[in-house]
């Protein structure tokens, strides 16, 4: 049984495609079903995925989809098979910090290593003349690559 935290809401996934849903949007439900289907296949973790120290790097935002993904990886591959990485883009003040705290707490509960990086996304975007979305993507992908090089 897997419990996924969405702020104060819990969802229960029970070994099959059964979902007990509480307060989820249709898009969130579809995303969760797609994640479950992908991880339910009897396919090993691909060696082509970004890895840290031989473990898969799973990016976790603190949103329901990524929190569910972390739980599904734990259930399928075990705590030593992956690490979590969280980017705090400092765009939503206390909410961003709350997402970071949620991810750190969940990683501790799961017994999974977590890497966290705080970015000054607005300054990065302004200095390069790019959108916030492009800045966040550049920062995120660059940091993930650095993590894999540093710990790979």
Number of C-alpha atoms within 10 A of each C-alpha: 9 15 15 20 18 18 12 5 13 15 18 15 19 12 13 10 13 11 15 10 13 12 11 14 10 9 9 14 17 13 16 21 16 14 16 21 12 12 18 15 9 8 8 9 15 9 10 7 11 17 22 22 15 15 20 22 21 22 19 26 19 23 15 21 20 20 23 24 19 24 22 22 20 18 14 16 15 14 18 13 18 23 24 24 22 21 22 22 21 15 15 11 10 10 12 18 16 15 20 22 14 19 25 22 13 20 22 12 9 14 14 18 14 20 17 16 13 14 17 14 22 17 12 18 18 12 10 9 11 13 14 17 12 14 22 22 13 15 20 20 11 11 16 22 14 13 18 17 13 10 11 13
